[in-house]
Amino acid sequence: MQGIADYDFIRSLGKGNHGEFFLAYRPERLPVEDEYVAVKVVGGTGEDAFRRATRELKAFAAVRSPHLVTLYDAGQQAGIFYYSMEYLPGGSLASPAGPRDRADYHRALACAARAAQALHDAGIVHRDINPSNVLLTEDGGKLADLGLAQVLAPGVTITGMGALPSVEFTDPAVLRGEPATTAVDVWSLGAVLHWFAAGTGIYGGLPVHDPLLTLRKVLSNAPTVSEDLPPKVADLVRSCLGDPSTRPTAAQFAERLETLV
């Protein structure tokens, strides 16, 4: 894909849930100084889905937090929905642009948790916190790519969740089609912490080559916390995966994680 609207693409930055990210030159009309922006092309959507997604993105953009990626623009061309945001060259927890210390990952995830809290305070649930959406910066990190799966297709269950690698970071309640609450974001934060601290997911190895088996394993098996985790990290992960009514808030998660750094 060479571009969309007045965005000229340079290269692909990888696929995300329900779309692909591209590095693009900033159109002259955008009132920002960045030379480059990141553009996510979501794919074909109907007018109702486009309006819902645009409304959700406007609410996201209105939240003020230094730990949220800045959204610039959203639009539709020939039925294809896209939106642009600031480009951060440091990469993500899933794919860092260069070598990083473990403490950098802790700081980035703590920043993402504070961003999630800002969203929660505004009545917004992210719904798709995973290593690819925690972007690395020089002094911490930023949370990106608001999960739009349930906005684009209300009532969607496991068949519409998008890329399988992110399923292990999604609260099973959401996979079963239950309403997303702030507690599901905290579950995801705990799953991401376990992933980079233990080097493995909370379900062990998943058969991602077989979507049905992957979803069956996630929905039929309780998550397991690795015995290799430091006790305080393990306790924090367990608190995130427990009963929704007893989980910490995203801000409390950030505070506890920062003490580990």
Secondary structure, DSSP 4 states (H G I P E B T S, - for coil): --EETTEEEEEEEEEETTEEEEEEEPPTTS-S--SEEEEEEEEE--HHHHHHHHHHHHHHHHS--TTBPPEEEEEEETTEEEEEEE--TTBBSSSBSS---HHHHHHHHHHHHHHHHHHHHTT-------GGGEEEETTEEEE-----HHHHSTT--GGGS--GGGGGGS-HHHHTTPPP-HHHHHHHHHHHHHHHHHSS-TT-S--TT-HHHHHHHHHHS-----TTS-HHHHHHHHHHHS-GGGSPPHHHHHHHHHHH-
